[in-house]
Amino acid sequence: MAAPTDSGVTFRRAQHYLADRVTEALDRLDPAAVATAVGILARAPATFVYGAGRSGIIGRAFAMRLVQLGLTAYVIGESVTPIVRRGDAVFILSGRGESSSSIQTANIVRREGAELIVFTARASSKLAHIATALLTLDFPADEDHGRIAPLGTLFESASLRLTDTLVAELMRARGETEESMRRRHAIMV
């Protein structure tokens, strides 16, 4: 077997770095905060999901899973998304928790009386301070961060894992199975 190339070494190092850092951060999440978020999502008449950039892509995947669970879910910014109402849930993913679009969305949510779930990597952010339920991760700085996980990579990787684990909790709470979800899976031509 040939020795790994430099890119192979970097690939393996990045693979382990991302897996370890994301797992460690998710393990530190407050279980009570997770339970609160799941409760809000389970009882909301509708859930609206928002994130900018790569967080928004992950948010769209989460909204799709919510629909497959039999919940009503929308992605904020789509032309067919209705207005949020009192009692609805809004789930915002924002690594820094300071983007103007996320804060503007959160202010509208609070004004309308909806529940605001915030997932961020900054517990002291503006967005975190106005959340009904706050899910926050901490990624301590180290020398590999910028080389292996630039920009928001750790948060975005954690976002996909967090939202998928929230789906698992909602499946349990609602008595859903993979088969019941499959029946709601969109069939595309």
N, C-alpha and C positions, 0 to 999 in steps of 0.2 A: 504494500500500500504506500502510495506517495505521501510525503510529508505535507501537512496542510500549508497552503499559501498564506501570505500575510493577511489577505482578505478573509480566508477561512478562520484564522485565529481571531480577527476582529469580530467576525460574525458570531463565533462561539462566546467570546467575552461579552459582547452586547446581549446576546440571548440570555445568558445567566444573570447579567447585571439587571436587565429589565425585569426578569422574572422575580429575582430576589427583592429588588427595591419595591416593586409594586406589591408583592405579597406582604412584606414587612409593613408597608404603609396601610394596607387594607386590614391587616391584623390589629392595628392600633385604633381602628374606627370604634367609636362609642356604640356598643350594642343598643343602648336606649335610643340613641339618635336614629339608628337603622330601623328600630321598631316603630318609632314615631313616623318616619318617612313612609314605611310600608302601610301603616294605618291610614295615613292621609291619602295615599294612592288608592288603597282598597275601597275607601268610602266616597271618594270624589265622584260627582256625576260625570265629570270630564277632566282629563289631564292634558295640559299643554306643555310642550317641551321646547326649550330654547338653548342654543349654544351657538357661538360664532366660530367660524373656521372649522378646524378638525373636531373640536368639541361639538359643533353642530352636526357633523356627520354621525358621530356616535349618538347624539341625541335623536337623530332620525331613526337609527337602528333600534333604540329603546322604545320610541313611539310605536314602531312596527310590532315589537314584541307585546306591548301593552294591548294593542288591538287584537293580536292573536290570543291573548288571555281573555278576551271578551270585554275588555274595558273600552271606553270611548277615549281616544287620544288624538291630538293634533300637534302639528309642528308649527310653531310661531313663525310667521313670515310667508307661509304658503297662502296663495290667493283664496283658497277655500276654507281657511281657518276662521271660525266664528269668534265673537268677542268672549273673553273670559268673564265668568259670572261668580257671584258670591258662592262659596262652597266648593268651587272647582279647585284643582291643584295645578300649580305651575312648577315645573322642575327645570331649574337653570343649571347648566354645567359651565363653569368659568374658572379656569386655572388660577388666574390672578384675582378674580373677583372685583375688578375695577373697570372693565370695559364699559364705555358709555352706553352701548346698546343693551347690555345686560342690566345695568342700573336703571335705565329708562324703562325696560320691560318690567323689572321688579317694582318700580314705583307705580306703574299702571296696575299691576296685580294687587298691590296693597290697597290702592285707592278703590278698586272694585270689590275688595273683600274676599279675595281668593286666598288659599293657603299657598305659601311659597316654600318650596324645598330647594335649597342651594347646595350644590356640590362644588367645592373649591379646594385649592391647595393653600389658601390664605385665610386663616380663621379671623384675622384682624381686618379683612377687607370691608369696603363699604357694603358690598352685596351680602356678606356674612352677617352684618349687623341688622339687616332687615328681614332675615329669614325666619319663617315659622319653624322650620326644621333645618338644621345645619349638619351636613356631612362634610367633614374636612379631613384632608390628608396632609401629612407633613413629609417632605422629602429633604432631609438634611443635605447640605451641599457637600460635595466631595470632588476629588480631582478628576474623576471619570465622567461626571455629569455632562459637561459640555462636549466631550469627544464622543460619547456613546449614546447619550440621550439628550440631544440638543433641543433648545426651546421648550416646548411643553410636552415632550414625548412621554415622560413618566406620568404626568397627569392624564394625558389622553389614553395611554395604555390602561391605567387604573380605572378610567371612566368606563371603558368597555367592560372590564371585569366587574366593577361595582354594579352597573346597570343590569348585567346578566345575573348577578347574585340577587339583586332585588327582584328580578323576574322569578327566580327560584322560590324566594320567600312568598311572593304573591301567588305563585302556583299552589304552594302548600296552603296558604290562607284561604284561597278560593276553591280548593279541591280540584284544581285543574290537572290534566295529564298532558303528556306530549301528544297523545292522540286527539284529545279535545282541542288542543291548540292547532294541530295540523288541519282540522276541519275548517278553521278560520284563516288559514294561510292563503294568501292571494294566489290565484292561478293565472299566470301570465301566458299570453299566446306568443 
